[in-house]
Amino acid sequence: MNIPENLYYTSDHEWIRVEGSTGVVGVTDFAQHQLGDIVFVDVATVGETLAEGDTFGTIEAVKTVSDMFMPLESEVTEFNEALNDEPELVNNDPYGAGWIVKVLIADMTKLSTLLSPEQYKALVEA
């Protein structure tokens, strides 16, 4: 299982990569594997400011639909439009081309409340 060292994680299996004051958010390799073949990603929250833990969209696989949760209080600034035509990017490259949203992080100090790669690895291996 791929757990990159340069990301922060949630116990709900989202990741966030920090690029200045922007965060790039997606679902982890573990999550996409558990979901199976992704067929649709729905995000209707672009332009909204969401609290930590708020649902920012849904991800649909062949057999299930799952909510995606905001890792930190943030404004959703962009949806990965490539997922409209190729939702399987989440399966094929969850930490790269399969990113889901970009956000403007409200409080960078809250990053310390997220899971480190080591903590996330312990969570999914438990």
C-alpha positions in Angstrom: 0.0 0.0 0.0 1.3 3.4 -1.0 1.4 6.0 1.8 3.5 9.0 0.6 5.6 10.8 3.3 4.8 14.3 2.1 1.1 14.2 2.9 -1.2 14.6 5.9 -4.0 12.0 6.4 -7.4 11.7 8.1 -8.9 8.7 9.8 -11.7 8.9 7.1 -9.0 8.1 4.4 -8.5 11.5 2.8 -5.1 13.0 2.2 -4.0 16.6 1.9 -0.9 18.0 0.3 0.1 21.5 1.2 1.3 23.9 -1.6 1.7 27.3 0.0 -1.7 28.3 1.5 -3.4 25.8 -0.9 -4.2 22.2 -0.1 -4.8 19.5 -2.7 -7.2 16.8 -1.3 -7.9 13.3 -2.5 -8.7 9.8 -1.2 -5.9 7.5 -0.1 -4.7 4.4 -2.0 -6.3 2.3 0.8 -9.7 4.0 0.3 -9.7 3.6 -3.5 -8.7 -0.1 -3.0 -11.6 -0.6 -0.5 -14.1 1.1 -2.8 -13.1 -0.8 -6.0 -13.7 0.6 -9.4 -14.6 4.3 -9.2 -17.3 5.3 -11.7 -18.2 8.8 -10.6 -17.0 11.7 -8.4 -19.4 14.4 -7.4 -18.3 17.7 -5.9 -20.9 20.5 -5.7 -19.1 22.5 -3.0 -16.7 24.7 -5.1 -16.8 28.2 -3.7 -18.0 27.1 -0.3 -16.1 27.2 3.0 -16.5 24.0 4.9 -15.6 23.0 8.5 -13.3 20.2 9.3 -15.2 16.9 8.8 -17.9 18.4 6.6 -18.8 16.4 3.5 -17.3 18.0 0.4 -18.5 15.5 -2.2 -19.2 11.8 -2.9 -17.3 9.1 -4.7 -19.2 6.3 -6.4 -17.9 2.9 -7.0 -19.6 0.0 -8.8 -21.2 -1.3 -5.6 -21.2 1.7 -3.2 -21.3 5.5 -2.7 -19.2 7.1 -0.1 -19.0 10.6 1.3 -15.7 12.5 1.3 -14.8 14.7 4.3 -12.9 17.9 4.5 -9.6 17.4 6.4 -9.4 21.0 7.6 -11.6 24.1 7.6 -11.1 25.3 4.0 -12.7 27.0 1.0 -13.1 24.6 -1.9 -11.6 26.5 -4.8 -11.3 23.9 -7.6 -12.6 20.5 -8.6 -10.5 18.2 -10.7 -12.5 18.4 -13.9 -10.6 15.5 -15.5 -12.5 13.2 -13.1 -15.7 13.9 -15.1 -14.4 11.9 -18.0 -12.0 9.7 -16.2 -13.1 8.9 -12.6 -10.8 5.9 -12.8 -7.9 8.3 -12.2 -8.7 8.0 -8.5 -7.9 4.2 -8.8 -4.9 4.5 -11.1 -3.2 7.5 -9.5 -4.8 8.5 -6.2 -2.0 10.8 -5.1 -1.3 12.4 -8.5 -3.8 12.8 -11.4 -6.6 11.4 -9.2 -6.7 14.4 -6.8 -10.2 15.6 -6.2 -10.3 19.2 -4.9 -8.0 22.2 -4.2 -8.8 24.2 -1.1 -7.7 27.4 0.6 -6.7 26.3 4.1 -8.2 28.6 6.8 -5.7 27.8 9.6 -2.3 26.2 8.7 -1.7 25.4 12.4 -4.5 22.8 12.3 -2.3 20.6 10.1 -0.8 19.3 13.3 -4.2 17.7 14.1 -4.0 15.4 11.1 -2.4 12.0 10.9 1.2 11.7 10.0 2.1 9.0 7.4 3.3 6.7 10.2 0.0 7.2 12.2 -2.1 6.6 9.0 -0.1 3.4 8.3 -0.8 2.2 11.8 -4.5 2.9 11.4 -4.9 1.0 8.2 -2.8 -1.9 9.3 -4.7 -2.3 12.6 
